[in-house]
Amino acid sequence: FPVTIGTINKEHKKELQKQQRIFQQLEAKIAQLQKDQATTQESLAHPDVYANREKFQETEKKYQNITAELNLLHKEYEVVFEKLMELEAGSE
């Protein structure tokens, strides 16, 4: 059966909604990780953590893991943002 404009628009809209949902989820994850990162950074400066080598190393590792995950999410965010821009431009 032939592909109609309506079918293309429906698929396009579906993909746009999917990317918007992914984008919103990424925004939420990034916001939460940024909070976690700030809290962990504050912990690193806390005298109790700073004075306890084991606790400090544990907290520093947590901070590095959060930072690494944030970097990955920011890259994914940029890719999804580009897709969204393309899809929105195509729906005009």
C-alpha positions as CSV (number, residue, x, y, z in Angstrom):
1,F,0.0,0.0,0.0
2,P,1.3,3.5,-0.8
3,V,2.8,5.7,1.9
4,T,0.7,8.8,2.2
5,I,1.6,12.3,3.6
6,G,-0.6,11.5,6.6
7,T,1.4,8.4,7.4
8,I,4.7,10.3,7.1
9,N,3.4,13.1,9.3
10,K,2.1,10.6,11.9
11,E,5.5,8.9,12.0
12,H,7.2,12.2,12.2
13,K,5.0,13.4,15.1
14,K,5.6,10.1,16.9
15,E,9.4,10.4,16.6
16,L,9.2,14.1,17.7
17,Q,7.2,13.1,20.8
18,K,9.7,10.3,21.5
19,Q,12.7,12.6,21.3
20,Q,10.9,15.2,23.4
21,R,10.3,12.6,26.1
22,I,14.0,11.5,26.0
23,F,15.0,15.1,26.2
24,Q,12.9,15.8,29.3
25,Q,14.2,12.6,31.0
26,L,17.8,13.7,30.2
27,E,17.1,17.2,31.7
28,A,15.7,15.6,34.9
29,K,18.7,13.2,35.2
30,I,21.2,16.1,34.6
31,A,19.5,18.3,37.2
32,Q,19.5,15.5,39.8
33,L,23.2,14.7,39.1
34,Q,24.1,18.4,39.3
35,K,22.5,18.5,42.8
36,D,24.3,15.3,43.8
37,Q,27.6,16.7,42.4
38,A,27.2,19.9,44.5
39,T,26.4,18.0,47.6
40,T,29.4,15.7,47.1
41,Q,31.6,18.6,46.4
42,E,30.5,20.2,49.7
43,S,31.2,16.9,51.5
44,L,34.8,17.0,50.2
45,A,35.4,20.3,51.9
46,H,33.8,19.1,55.2
47,P,36.4,18.7,58.0
48,D,35.1,15.3,59.0
49,V,35.5,14.0,55.5
50,Y,38.7,15.8,54.8
51,A,40.3,14.5,58.0
52,N,39.3,10.9,57.2
53,R,41.5,9.7,54.3
54,E,39.3,6.7,53.5
55,K,36.1,8.7,53.6
56,F,37.7,11.5,51.5
57,Q,38.8,9.0,48.8
58,E,35.4,7.4,48.8
59,T,33.7,10.8,48.4
60,E,36.2,11.9,45.8
61,K,35.6,8.8,43.8
62,K,31.8,9.4,44.0
63,Y,32.4,13.0,42.8
64,Q,34.5,11.7,39.8
65,N,31.8,9.1,38.9
66,I,29.1,11.8,39.0
67,T,31.2,14.1,36.9
68,A,31.9,11.4,34.3
69,E,28.2,10.4,34.1
70,L,27.3,14.1,33.7
71,N,29.7,14.4,30.8
72,L,28.1,11.5,29.1
73,L,24.6,12.8,29.7
74,H,25.6,16.2,28.3
75,K,26.8,14.6,25.1
76,E,23.6,12.6,24.8
77,Y,21.6,15.7,25.6
78,E,23.3,17.5,22.7
79,V,22.6,14.7,20.2
80,V,18.9,14.5,21.3
81,F,18.7,18.3,21.1
82,E,20.0,18.3,17.5
83,K,17.5,15.6,16.5
84,L,14.7,17.6,18.1
85,M,15.7,20.7,16.2
86,E,15.8,18.8,12.9
87,L,12.4,17.2,13.6
88,E,10.8,20.5,14.6
89,A,12.2,22.2,11.5
90,G,10.8,19.4,9.4
91,S,7.3,19.8,10.9
92,E,6.9,23.4,9.9
